[in-house]
Amino acid sequence: METSISIQPVGVYKTTLHSLHIVVKDFMEQQYQYGIVLNRLGKVEGFFTSTELLKHCYEIGFDYVEDMESLMTLSKVLNKKFEIFDGEPVTITDMPKNKELYILRKDKEIVGVMDRESYLSFIVKKQQFELYHFNTIFNAVPSGIMAVNIEGNVTMLNPAGEKISGVPKEKAIGKFITDIVPPEGLLQVLQDGQGHVEKYKVRKRWYISYREPIFDGKQLVGAVGVFDDISKIEKLSSELDTVRELVKENEALMGNSENGIAIVDIAGNILRKNNQFQQLYLSIINDKNHMEIFFRTINDVVRSKKIQHYEGTIGQGVVCHFQFEPVLEEETTHKIIVRVRDITAKRVAEHQMIQMKKTLKNLLYMEQSIPYIHKSIEMNDIAKEILKIAKVSAPVLIKGEIGTGRTKLAKEIMQNSDRKNALFIEIDCRGKSYAELKKVLVGEPHQFLRLLKTVEGGILYIKNIDFLPFTLQEQLANLIMHQSKEQSGTKVDVRFIASLSKEIAFDGPHAFSERLYYLINAMTVTVPPLETRIDDVKLIVQQFIRLLQEKYNREIIWTEDALDFIVSTKWERNFLDIQECLEQVVVTWPDAVLTKEQLIYYLKDKEQELKKAIVVNKIIPLKQAVMEVEKELIELLSTQQISYRKMAKILEVNASTIIRKVKNIENDNKTLQEE
């Protein structure tokens, strides 16, 4: 198929060297369609067509053409809509818009021109050729190739794939993948977006498949698998015993292993070892007790023909795990493989994890909430969606106002999944200082990994993630991406759920990390506001009242108009404010009946009390009261991530005073923790 670009010859003329009648004669002899005019410096001034040349001659009069000894008059009517290429443009995007001619230059010499129509024709032919080339390769590849779309339906199958799978292309296209072939590997790629290699057996034949995701930008749109029947290869490899290759692989394994590996005989003599084992073995032989344990374990392995383990501390406090594995020949131990693994970091991590759980105690919130109540159409639809979401492990983003039940939905996802018996940890970013959030998420090295291992098999719910400072958002995105790239052996199985309380933007003063957003937004649930769920709200309020009255052993009769007032009022924090209001009423209301008017009066009275800058609820010494107020003011300002100088300016004191008082508060808190 011809795909070379069609270049038209062109006449090139200088305004001062060529006369008009020479140009006309040249056009007639060479049958040019285009001419290019250069100025005296050799720079292209513009171009003209044969039609424009004829028109120009007509306008000045054909009798006067021979009198025009230069092209100055022609220069005034040149077309300036051109573009110069050194070589050939590669794609349509290389062609600037609003250009009528493309001048091709090679080694600074003009070699021809082409118009847009000619180039577009060339591009079409080239793409047709590439498609033909692709189809030829696709059909000729001896390996089977099958592609599916995001729904798991087959979109492509080459002849080799038809032969290997035993399914004609006509019957495969459009069908669900598992209706065509038994392995579900492509569905796994669609689920986690990760490519992998799998060797599998169908009936008596072995196959190998290389599977990769297909992305359109950042959007996963499908997956492709390349597969081969390797039954003959498997049979040959099982019959061949290539000692050289086996030794080579073992050497590579030992050399690249992070652990110490050695092969010893039954007397304990080292036959082969790697550098890591040599370094640890030097510490062993210098310790008499360890030497006795080492050789005693070898004797135990020879006698029992079973794997033996033990742990010990060698050298400068290095904690090691030793494994002795017998190599049996005719049921007799001939050699022993010794593996030594440095587990010092593991033991330190276990200790740090215990400390981290203590830290998390004041930051993590796990409520025993009421049953999931949904009566409205919107929440019924969400309940059905939750059942689908619970069946997979992709990250979920829950959007909705504060206090609309986002945490309850996160727990519903867990309760309906196979993680329901695992740990659910909630980290609420709202109301936490920068230092607190950094400490619990990314503070120390490997902190995030320890957090994931704490939740392993369960769900980590990051609530109100829009309150997380941008720098911590970026760090969290890096940690999640790093964890997602870990190999299956080191990857921690944790499902991420996050919630947003407001709309976000990727730029501006309150920008949200775009990378983090796409990492946590594989699936989205939007919780509608309470005013659209009146039926749900009323049922939940009634449930709140029952639970609170049981908790405080009080019986208050709420009139219907009082309940309607609670339900119809717009609360700033939705259910959080409703529950707080109900609890105050249940605890403090003196009568057995509560009407709407009494409730309104009660709330107004509470509102006046809350407007006070300082609320006194018990009598303490004045000096202690001043210290308590100072402490609360400083702790409140600390959550705003501002400097000591700015804090001092707000409180109208010296910066040194703030620094001194902050140190006193830190010392007091440290003393309380030690107690």
C-alpha positions as CSV (number, residue, x, y, z in Angstrom):
1,M,0.0,0.0,0.0
2,E,1.5,3.3,-1.1
3,T,1.9,5.7,1.8
4,S,4.6,8.1,0.6
5,I,3.7,11.8,0.8
6,S,2.7,13.5,-2.4
7,I,5.0,16.6,-2.8
8,Q,4.2,19.0,-5.6
9,P,7.1,20.8,-7.5
10,V,7.2,24.5,-7.0
11,G,8.8,27.5,-8.6
12,V,11.1,29.5,-6.4
13,Y,11.8,33.1,-7.4
14,K,13.5,36.2,-5.9
15,T,11.9,39.6,-6.2
16,T,15.1,41.2,-7.5
17,L,16.5,38.4,-9.8
18,H,13.4,37.3,-11.7
19,S,11.2,39.2,-14.0
20,L,7.5,38.6,-14.3
21,H,7.6,37.3,-17.9
22,I,10.3,34.7,-16.8
23,V,8.0,33.4,-14.1
24,V,5.1,33.2,-16.5
25,K,7.2,31.3,-19.0
26,D,8.5,29.0,-16.2
27,F,5.0,28.2,-15.1
28,M,3.9,27.3,-18.6
29,E,6.9,25.1,-19.3
30,Q,7.0,23.3,-15.9
31,Q,3.2,23.4,-15.3
32,Y,3.6,24.6,-11.8
33,Q,0.6,25.0,-9.6
34,Y,2.4,27.1,-7.0
35,G,5.2,29.7,-6.9
36,I,7.2,30.9,-3.9
37,V,8.7,34.4,-3.7
38,L,11.9,35.1,-1.7
39,N,13.1,38.5,-0.7
40,R,16.7,39.6,-1.4
41,L,17.8,37.9,1.9
42,G,16.4,34.6,0.8
43,K,13.5,34.6,3.2
44,V,10.1,33.4,2.0
45,E,7.7,36.4,1.6
46,G,4.7,34.4,0.4
47,F,3.3,32.2,-2.4
48,F,0.9,32.4,-5.3
49,T,-1.0,30.0,-7.4
50,S,-1.1,29.7,-11.2
51,T,-4.6,31.2,-11.1
52,E,-3.4,34.1,-9.0
53,L,-0.5,34.7,-11.4
54,L,-2.8,34.7,-14.4
55,K,-5.1,37.2,-12.6
56,H,-2.2,39.4,-11.8
57,C,-1.0,39.5,-15.4
58,Y,-4.5,40.3,-16.5
59,E,-4.7,43.2,-14.0
60,I,-1.5,44.8,-15.2
61,G,-2.1,44.0,-18.8
62,F,-0.6,41.2,-20.8
63,D,1.2,43.7,-23.0
64,Y,3.2,45.0,-20.1
65,V,4.3,41.6,-18.6
66,E,7.6,41.7,-20.4
67,D,8.3,45.2,-19.1
68,M,8.2,44.0,-15.5
69,E,11.8,43.3,-14.7
70,S,11.2,42.4,-11.0
71,L,8.5,40.8,-9.0
72,M,7.8,43.8,-6.8
73,T,4.2,44.2,-8.0
74,L,3.6,40.5,-7.5
75,S,5.0,40.6,-3.9
76,K,2.1,42.9,-2.9
77,V,-0.5,40.3,-3.6
78,L,1.3,37.3,-2.2
79,N,-0.6,34.8,0.1
80,K,0.9,34.8,3.6
81,K,-0.9,31.7,4.9
82,F,2.0,29.2,4.7
83,E,4.1,27.2,7.1
84,I,7.7,25.9,6.5
85,F,8.7,22.4,7.5
86,D,12.3,21.1,7.6
87,G,11.4,17.6,6.6
88,E,7.9,16.1,6.6
89,P,5.2,16.8,9.2
90,V,4.5,13.5,11.1
91,T,0.9,14.0,12.3
92,I,-2.1,16.2,11.6
93,T,-1.4,18.1,14.9
94,D,2.0,19.2,13.4
95,M,0.0,21.2,10.8
96,P,-0.9,24.7,12.1
97,K,-4.5,25.7,11.5
98,N,-5.5,28.5,9.0
99,K,-2.5,27.6,6.7
100,E,-3.2,27.0,3.0
101,L,0.2,25.8,1.9
102,Y,3.0,23.8,3.6
103,I,6.5,24.5,2.2
104,L,8.9,21.5,2.6
105,R,12.6,22.3,3.0
106,K,15.6,20.0,3.1
107,D,19.1,21.2,3.9
108,K,17.8,24.7,3.8
109,E,16.6,24.2,0.2
110,I,13.0,24.3,-0.8
111,V,12.1,20.9,-2.3
112,G,8.4,21.2,-2.9
113,V,5.0,22.1,-1.4
114,M,1.8,20.4,-0.5
115,D,-1.7,21.8,0.3
116,R,-3.8,20.7,3.3
117,E,-6.0,18.4,1.1
118,S,-2.9,16.5,-0.1
119,Y,-1.6,16.1,3.4
120,L,-4.9,14.9,4.8
121,S,-5.1,12.4,2.0
122,F,-1.6,11.2,2.9
123,I,-2.5,10.8,6.6
124,V,-5.6,8.8,5.8
125,K,-3.6,6.4,3.6
126,K,-0.9,6.2,6.3
127,Q,-3.5,5.3,9.0
128,Q,-5.1,2.8,6.6
129,F,-1.7,1.2,6.1
130,E,-1.0,1.1,9.8
131,L,-4.4,-0.5,10.5
132,Y,-3.7,-3.0,7.7
133,H,-0.2,-3.6,9.2
134,F,-1.7,-4.1,12.7
135,N,-4.4,-6.5,11.5
136,T,-1.8,-8.5,9.6
137,I,0.4,-8.8,12.7
138,F,-2.7,-9.4,14.9
139,N,-3.9,-12.2,12.7
140,A,-0.4,-13.7,12.2
141,V,0.7,-13.7,15.9
142,P,1.0,-17.4,17.0
143,S,-0.1,-16.5,20.5
144,G,-3.8,-16.1,21.3
145,I,-4.9,-12.5,21.9
146,M,-8.2,-11.6,23.6
147,A,-9.4,-8.2,24.8
148,V,-12.4,-7.2,26.9
149,N,-14.2,-3.9,27.7
150,I,-14.8,-2.6,31.1
151,E,-18.0,-4.7,31.4
152,G,-16.0,-7.9,30.8
153,N,-17.4,-8.5,27.3
154,V,-15.0,-9.8,24.6
155,T,-14.1,-7.2,21.9
156,M,-11.2,-8.8,20.1
157,L,-10.0,-12.4,19.4
158,N,-7.3,-13.3,16.8
159,P,-7.2,-16.6,14.8
160,A,-4.6,-18.1,17.2
161,G,-6.9,-17.3,20.1
162,E,-9.8,-19.0,18.3
163,K,-7.7,-22.1,17.8
164,I,-6.4,-22.3,21.4
165,S,-9.8,-21.5,23.0
166,G,-11.7,-23.6,20.6
167,V,-14.3,-20.8,20.2
168,P,-15.0,-19.1,16.8
169,K,-14.5,-15.3,16.8
170,E,-18.2,-14.8,15.7
171,K,-19.4,-16.5,18.8
172,A,-16.9,-14.9,21.2
173,I,-17.3,-11.2,20.3
174,G,-19.8,-9.5,22.7
175,K,-20.0,-12.4,25.1
176,F,-18.9,-12.2,28.8
177,I,-15.3,-13.5,29.2
178,T,-16.1,-16.4,31.5
179,D,-18.7,-17.7,29.0
180,I,-15.8,-18.1,26.5
181,V,-12.8,-19.3,28.6
182,P,-12.7,-20.5,32.3
183,P,-9.9,-18.3,33.8
184,E,-11.1,-15.1,35.4
185,G,-7.7,-13.3,35.2
186,L,-9.0,-10.5,33.0
187,L,-11.8,-9.8,35.4
188,Q,-9.1,-9.4,38.1
189,V,-7.3,-6.9,36.0
190,L,-10.6,-4.9,35.5
191,Q,-11.0,-5.0,39.3
192,D,-7.6,-3.8,40.5
193,G,-6.1,-2.2,37.4
194,Q,-2.9,-4.3,37.7
195,G,-1.3,-6.5,35.1
196,H,-0.1,-10.0,35.9
197,V,1.1,-13.3,34.6
198,E,-0.7,-16.5,35.3
199,K,-0.1,-20.1,34.4
200,Y,-3.2,-22.3,34.6
201,K,-4.5,-25.7,33.7
202,V,-7.7,-26.4,31.8
203,R,-8.5,-30.1,31.8
204,K,-5.2,-31.7,30.8
205,R,-3.5,-28.8,29.1
206,W,-1.4,-26.0,30.5
207,Y,-1.6,-22.4,29.5
208,I,0.2,-19.2,30.3
209,S,-1.4,-15.8,30.0
210,Y,0.0,-12.3,30.2
211,R,-2.7,-9.8,31.1
212,E,-2.5,-6.0,31.2
213,P,-5.0,-3.2,31.8
214,I,-6.1,-0.8,29.0
215,F,-6.3,2.9,30.0
216,D,-7.8,5.9,28.2
217,G,-5.9,8.5,30.0
218,K,-6.5,7.8,33.7
219,Q,-9.7,5.9,33.0
220,L,-9.6,2.1,33.0
221,V,-11.5,1.0,29.9
222,G,-10.7,-2.7,29.4
223,A,-8.0,-5.4,29.6
224,V,-6.1,-7.5,27.1
225,G,-4.6,-11.0,27.5
226,V,-2.0,-12.8,25.5
227,F,-2.1,-16.5,26.0
228,D,-0.3,-19.7,24.8
229,D,-0.7,-23.4,25.1
230,I,2.5,-24.5,26.8
231,S,1.5,-28.1,27.4
232,K,4.4,-29.4,25.3
233,I,6.9,-27.1,27.0
234,E,5.6,-28.1,30.4
235,K,6.1,-31.8,29.5
236,L,9.6,-31.2,28.3
237,S,10.6,-29.1,31.3
238,S,9.4,-31.7,33.7
239,E,11.5,-34.4,31.9
240,L,14.7,-32.3,31.7
241,D,17.0,-31.9,34.6
242,T,19.3,-29.1,33.6
243,V,21.8,-29.0,36.5
244,R,23.7,-25.9,35.1
245,E,20.5,-23.8,35.0
246,L,19.4,-25.0,38.4
247,V,22.8,-24.1,39.9
248,K,22.7,-20.7,38.2
249,E,19.2,-19.9,39.6
250,N,20.2,-21.0,43.1
251,E,23.3,-18.8,43.0
252,A,21.2,-15.9,41.8
253,L,18.6,-16.5,44.5
254,M,21.2,-16.7,47.2
255,G,23.1,-13.7,46.0
256,N,20.1,-11.4,45.7
257,S,18.3,-12.6,48.8
258,E,18.1,-10.2,51.7
259,N,18.4,-13.1,54.1
260,G,21.4,-15.2,54.9
261,I,21.4,-18.6,53.1
262,A,23.8,-21.5,53.4
263,I,23.9,-25.1,52.4
264,V,25.6,-27.3,55.0
265,D,26.2,-31.1,55.2
266,I,25.0,-33.2,58.1
267,A,28.2,-32.5,60.0
268,G,27.6,-28.7,59.8
269,N,30.3,-28.0,57.3
270,I,29.3,-25.1,55.0
271,L,29.2,-26.2,51.4
272,R,27.9,-22.9,49.9
273,K,26.8,-19.5,51.4
274,N,25.9,-16.0,50.4
275,N,27.5,-12.8,51.7
276,Q,24.6,-12.1,54.1
277,F,25.0,-15.4,55.8
278,Q,28.8,-14.9,56.1
279,Q,28.3,-11.6,57.9
280,L,25.9,-13.2,60.4
281,Y,27.9,-16.4,60.8
282,L,30.9,-14.4,62.0
283,S,28.9,-13.3,65.0
284,I,27.6,-16.9,65.6
285,I,31.1,-18.5,65.7
286,N,32.3,-15.9,68.2
287,D,29.5,-16.8,70.6
288,K,29.9,-20.2,72.3
289,N,26.3,-20.6,73.3
290,H,25.0,-19.8,69.7
291,M,27.5,-22.3,68.2
292,E,26.1,-25.0,70.5
293,I,22.5,-24.1,69.6
294,F,23.4,-24.0,65.9
295,F,25.0,-27.4,65.7
296,R,22.4,-29.0,68.1
297,T,19.7,-27.8,65.7
298,I,21.5,-29.4,62.7
299,N,21.6,-32.7,64.6
300,D,17.9,-32.4,65.4
301,V,17.1,-31.9,61.7
302,V,19.1,-34.9,60.7
303,R,17.4,-37.1,63.2
304,S,13.8,-35.8,62.7
305,K,14.0,-35.1,59.0
306,K,11.7,-32.1,59.7
307,I,12.2,-28.3,59.5
308,Q,13.4,-26.7,62.7
309,H,13.3,-23.0,63.8
310,Y,14.7,-20.9,66.6
311,E,15.3,-17.2,67.3
312,G,18.3,-15.6,68.9
313,T,20.1,-12.3,69.5
314,I,23.6,-12.1,68.1
315,G,26.3,-9.5,67.8
316,Q,25.2,-6.0,68.8
317,G,21.6,-6.8,69.6
318,V,20.6,-8.2,66.2
319,V,17.6,-10.4,66.5
320,C,17.6,-13.3,64.0
321,H,15.2,-16.1,63.0
322,F,17.0,-19.3,62.0
323,Q,15.3,-22.0,59.8
324,F,16.9,-25.4,59.0
325,E,15.3,-27.3,56.2
326,P,16.4,-30.9,55.4
327,V,17.1,-31.9,51.8
328,L,16.1,-35.6,51.6
329,E,17.3,-38.2,49.2
330,E,15.7,-41.6,49.5
331,E,14.3,-40.5,52.9
332,T,17.7,-39.7,54.2
333,T,18.9,-36.2,55.1
334,H,22.0,-35.4,52.9
335,K,22.1,-31.6,53.1
336,I,20.4,-28.9,55.1
337,I,19.4,-25.4,53.9
338,V,20.0,-22.8,56.6
339,R,18.1,-19.5,56.3
340,V,18.9,-16.6,58.7
341,R,16.6,-13.6,58.7
342,D,17.3,-10.4,60.5
343,I,14.0,-9.6,62.3
344,T,15.2,-6.7,64.5
345,A,13.2,-4.2,62.5
346,K,10.1,-6.5,62.8
347,R,10.4,-6.6,66.6
348,V,11.0,-2.8,66.8
349,A,7.9,-2.3,64.5
350,E,5.8,-4.5,66.7
351,H,6.8,-2.4,69.7
352,Q,6.1,0.8,67.8
353,M,2.7,-0.6,66.7
354,I,1.8,-1.1,70.4
355,Q,2.8,2.5,71.0
356,M,0.9,3.7,68.0
357,K,-2.3,2.0,69.2
358,K,-2.0,4.0,72.4
359,T,-1.6,7.2,70.3
360,L,-4.6,6.2,68.2
361,K,-6.7,5.7,71.2
362,N,-7.5,9.5,71.5
363,L,-7.8,10.0,67.8
364,L,-9.9,7.1,66.5
365,Y,-13.6,7.0,67.0
366,M,-15.7,3.8,66.8
367,E,-19.3,4.5,67.6
368,Q,-22.0,1.9,68.4
369,S,-24.6,3.5,66.2
370,I,-28.2,2.8,65.7
371,P,-29.3,0.4,63.0
372,Y,-29.2,1.6,59.4
373,I,-32.6,3.2,58.8
374,H,-33.7,4.0,55.2
375,K,-37.2,4.7,54.1
376,S,-36.8,7.4,51.4
377,I,-36.3,6.4,47.8
378,E,-32.9,8.0,47.7
379,M,-31.6,6.1,50.7
380,N,-33.1,2.8,49.5
381,D,-31.2,3.3,46.2
382,I,-28.0,3.9,48.2
383,A,-28.7,0.8,50.3
384,K,-28.8,-1.3,47.1
385,E,-25.6,0.4,45.9
386,I,-23.9,-0.4,49.2
387,L,-24.6,-4.1,48.7
388,K,-22.8,-4.0,45.3
389,I,-19.9,-1.9,46.6
390,A,-19.4,-4.3,49.5
391,K,-18.6,-7.2,47.2
392,V,-15.4,-5.6,45.9
393,S,-12.4,-4.0,47.6
394,A,-11.9,-0.8,45.5
395,P,-11.5,2.5,47.4
396,V,-14.8,4.3,48.1
397,L,-15.4,8.1,48.4
398,I,-18.5,9.1,50.3
399,K,-19.7,12.7,49.7
400,G,-22.2,14.5,51.9
401,E,-22.7,17.2,54.6
402,I,-21.4,16.7,58.1
403,G,-23.8,14.7,60.2
404,T,-25.8,13.1,57.4
405,G,-24.8,9.5,58.1
406,R,-21.6,9.0,56.1
407,T,-19.9,7.0,58.8
408,K,-22.9,4.7,59.0
409,L,-22.7,4.1,55.3
410,A,-19.0,3.2,55.6
411,K,-19.8,0.7,58.3
412,E,-22.7,-0.7,56.3
413,I,-20.2,-1.4,53.5
414,M,-18.1,-3.3,56.0
415,Q,-21.0,-5.2,57.5
416,N,-22.1,-6.4,54.1
417,S,-18.6,-7.5,53.0
418,D,-16.3,-10.4,53.8
419,R,-14.4,-7.9,56.1
420,K,-17.3,-7.7,58.6
421,N,-15.3,-9.5,61.4
422,A,-12.2,-7.4,60.9
423,L,-11.1,-4.0,62.3
424,F,-12.8,-0.8,61.2
425,I,-10.7,2.3,62.1
426,E,-12.0,5.8,61.6
427,I,-9.7,8.8,61.5
428,D,-11.6,12.1,61.6
429,C,-9.5,14.9,60.0
430,R,-11.9,17.6,61.2
431,G,-11.0,19.3,64.5
432,K,-7.5,17.7,64.5
433,S,-4.3,19.8,64.4
434,Y,-1.7,19.5,61.7
435,A,0.7,17.9,64.2
436,E,-1.9,15.3,65.3
437,L,-2.8,14.3,61.8
438,K,0.8,14.1,60.7
439,K,1.6,11.9,63.7
440,V,-1.1,9.4,63.1
441,L,-0.7,9.2,59.3
442,V,2.8,10.0,58.1
443,G,4.8,11.2,61.1
444,E,7.5,8.6,61.6
445,P,9.2,6.4,59.1
446,H,7.0,3.4,58.2
447,Q,4.2,4.9,60.3
448,F,1.6,4.5,57.5
449,L,2.6,0.9,57.0
450,R,2.2,0.2,60.7
451,L,-1.2,1.8,60.6
452,L,-2.2,-0.5,57.6
453,K,-0.9,-3.6,59.4
454,T,-3.0,-2.6,62.4
455,V,-6.1,-2.5,60.2
456,E,-5.0,-5.5,57.9
457,G,-8.0,-7.3,56.5
458,G,-10.3,-4.5,57.6
459,I,-11.2,-1.0,56.6
460,L,-9.4,2.3,57.1
461,Y,-12.0,5.2,57.0
462,I,-10.5,8.7,56.7
463,K,-13.4,10.9,57.5
464,N,-13.7,14.6,56.4
465,I,-10.5,14.2,54.3
466,D,-11.1,17.6,52.9
467,F,-9.9,19.0,56.3
468,L,-6.5,17.3,55.8
469,P,-3.9,19.9,55.0
470,F,-2.7,19.9,51.3
471,T,0.9,18.9,52.2
472,L,-0.4,15.9,54.2
473,Q,-2.7,15.0,51.3
474,E,0.2,14.8,48.9
475,Q,2.2,12.7,51.4
476,L,-0.8,10.4,51.9
477,A,-1.2,10.0,48.1
478,N,2.5,9.0,47.8
479,L,2.1,6.4,50.5
480,I,-1.0,4.9,49.0
481,M,0.6,4.8,45.6
482,H,3.7,3.1,47.0
483,Q,1.6,0.6,48.9
484,S,-0.5,-0.2,45.8
485,K,2.7,-1.0,43.8
486,E,4.0,-3.5,46.4
487,Q,4.3,-7.1,45.5
488,S,1.5,-9.5,46.7
489,G,3.8,-10.9,49.4
490,T,4.4,-7.5,51.1
491,K,1.1,-5.7,50.1
492,V,-1.2,-5.1,53.1
493,D,-4.8,-6.0,52.5
494,V,-6.7,-2.8,53.6
495,R,-9.7,-1.2,52.0
496,F,-9.8,2.6,51.9
497,I,-13.0,4.6,52.5
498,A,-12.9,8.4,52.7
499,S,-15.5,11.1,53.0
500,L,-15.8,14.7,51.9
501,S,-18.0,17.2,53.6
502,K,-18.0,19.9,50.9
503,E,-17.2,20.5,47.2
504,I,-13.5,20.6,46.4
505,A,-11.3,22.2,43.7
506,F,-7.9,21.2,42.4
507,D,-6.6,24.8,42.4
508,G,-7.0,28.0,44.5
509,P,-6.2,28.7,48.1
510,H,-8.1,25.6,49.4
511,A,-6.9,23.2,46.7
512,F,-7.4,19.5,47.1
513,S,-4.7,17.0,45.9
514,E,-5.8,15.7,42.5
515,R,-3.7,12.6,42.9
516,L,-5.2,11.7,46.2
517,Y,-8.7,12.4,44.9
518,Y,-8.3,9.9,42.0
519,L,-6.7,7.3,44.4
520,I,-9.7,7.3,46.8
521,N,-12.4,7.8,44.2
522,A,-12.7,4.4,42.5
523,M,-16.4,4.3,43.6
524,T,-18.5,7.2,44.8
525,V,-21.6,7.4,47.1
526,T,-23.3,10.7,47.5
527,V,-25.5,11.1,50.7
528,P,-28.4,13.5,50.1
529,P,-29.1,16.3,52.6
530,L,-31.6,15.7,55.4
531,E,-34.2,18.1,54.0
532,T,-34.8,15.6,51.2
533,R,-35.1,12.7,53.6
534,I,-37.8,13.8,56.0
535,D,-39.2,10.3,56.5
536,D,-35.8,8.9,57.3
537,V,-35.0,11.8,59.7
538,K,-38.2,11.3,61.7
539,L,-37.6,7.6,62.2
540,I,-33.9,8.2,63.2
541,V,-34.9,11.0,65.7
542,Q,-37.4,8.7,67.3
543,Q,-34.7,6.0,67.6
544,F,-32.4,8.6,69.1
545,I,-35.0,9.5,71.7
546,R,-35.6,5.8,72.6
547,L,-31.9,5.1,73.1
548,L,-31.2,8.3,75.1
549,Q,-34.2,7.7,77.4
550,E,-33.0,4.1,78.0
551,K,-29.5,5.4,78.6
552,Y,-30.5,8.0,81.2
553,N,-33.6,6.0,82.5
554,R,-36.0,8.9,81.8
555,E,-39.4,8.9,80.2
556,I,-40.4,12.2,78.4
557,I,-43.5,12.4,76.2
558,W,-42.6,14.4,73.0
559,T,-45.7,15.9,71.4
560,E,-46.1,15.4,67.6
561,D,-45.4,19.2,66.9
562,A,-42.2,19.0,69.0
563,L,-41.0,16.1,66.9
564,D,-42.0,17.8,63.7
565,F,-40.1,20.9,64.8
566,I,-36.9,18.8,65.3
567,V,-37.3,17.2,61.9
568,S,-38.1,20.3,59.9
569,T,-35.5,22.6,61.5
570,K,-32.3,23.1,59.5
571,W,-29.4,22.1,61.8
572,E,-25.9,23.2,60.9
573,R,-24.3,19.8,61.7
574,N,-27.4,17.8,60.8
575,F,-27.7,14.6,63.0
576,L,-24.8,15.7,65.2
577,D,-26.7,18.8,66.3
578,I,-30.0,16.9,66.5
579,Q,-28.5,14.2,68.8
580,E,-26.7,16.8,70.9
581,C,-30.0,18.7,71.3
582,L,-32.0,15.6,72.2
583,E,-29.4,14.4,74.7
584,Q,-29.5,17.8,76.5
585,V,-33.3,17.8,76.6
586,V,-33.5,14.2,77.9
587,V,-30.9,15.0,80.6
588,T,-32.1,18.4,81.8
589,W,-35.8,18.8,80.9
590,P,-37.7,18.9,84.2
591,D,-41.2,17.9,83.1
592,A,-42.7,14.7,81.7
593,V,-44.1,16.3,78.6
594,L,-42.4,18.5,76.0
595,T,-44.3,20.6,73.4
596,K,-43.0,22.6,70.5
597,E,-43.3,25.9,72.2
598,Q,-41.4,24.6,75.3
599,L,-38.7,23.2,73.1
600,I,-38.3,26.5,71.2
601,Y,-38.0,28.4,74.5
602,Y,-35.5,25.8,75.8
603,L,-33.3,26.1,72.7
604,K,-33.3,29.9,72.8
605,D,-32.2,29.8,76.4
606,K,-29.3,27.4,75.5
607,E,-28.4,29.6,72.5
608,Q,-28.0,32.6,74.8
609,E,-25.8,30.6,77.0
610,L,-23.6,29.4,74.1
611,K,-23.1,33.0,72.9
612,K,-21.1,33.7,76.1
613,A,-17.3,33.7,75.4
614,I,-16.8,32.0,78.8
615,V,-19.2,29.7,80.5
616,V,-18.8,29.1,84.2
617,N,-20.3,25.8,85.4
618,K,-18.5,25.3,88.7
619,I,-16.6,27.4,91.3
620,I,-12.8,27.1,91.3
621,P,-10.0,29.3,92.5
622,L,-9.5,32.4,90.3
623,K,-5.8,31.6,89.6
624,Q,-6.7,28.1,88.4
625,A,-9.6,29.5,86.3
626,V,-7.2,32.0,84.6
627,M,-4.8,29.1,83.8
628,E,-7.6,26.9,82.4
629,V,-8.8,29.7,80.1
630,E,-5.2,30.4,78.9
631,K,-4.7,26.7,78.2
632,E,-7.9,26.4,76.2
633,L,-7.2,29.6,74.2
634,I,-3.6,28.4,73.3
635,E,-4.8,24.9,72.4
636,L,-7.5,26.3,70.2
637,L,-5.1,28.6,68.3
638,S,-2.6,25.7,67.9
639,T,-5.2,23.9,65.7
640,Q,-5.0,26.7,63.2
641,Q,-1.3,26.1,62.3
642,I,-0.1,29.6,62.9
643,S,3.2,30.9,64.3
644,Y,3.8,31.9,67.9
645,R,4.2,35.5,66.7
646,K,0.7,35.5,65.2
647,M,-0.7,33.8,68.2
648,A,0.8,36.5,70.4
649,K,-0.7,39.2,68.2
650,I,-4.2,37.7,68.4
651,L,-4.0,37.3,72.2
652,E,-2.3,40.8,72.5
653,V,0.8,39.5,74.5
654,N,4.5,39.1,73.7
655,A,5.7,36.1,71.7
656,S,8.0,35.1,74.5
657,T,5.0,34.8,76.8
658,I,3.3,32.4,74.3
659,I,6.4,30.3,74.0
660,R,6.7,30.0,77.8
661,K,3.1,29.1,78.3
662,V,3.2,26.5,75.5
663,K,6.1,24.8,77.1
664,N,4.3,24.8,80.5
665,I,1.2,23.2,78.8
666,E,3.4,20.6,77.1
667,N,5.1,19.7,80.4
668,D,1.7,19.5,82.2
669,N,0.4,17.1,79.5
670,K,3.6,15.0,79.6
671,T,3.2,14.7,83.4
672,L,-0.4,13.6,83.1
673,Q,0.5,10.9,80.5
674,E,3.3,9.5,82.8
675,E,0.8,9.3,85.6
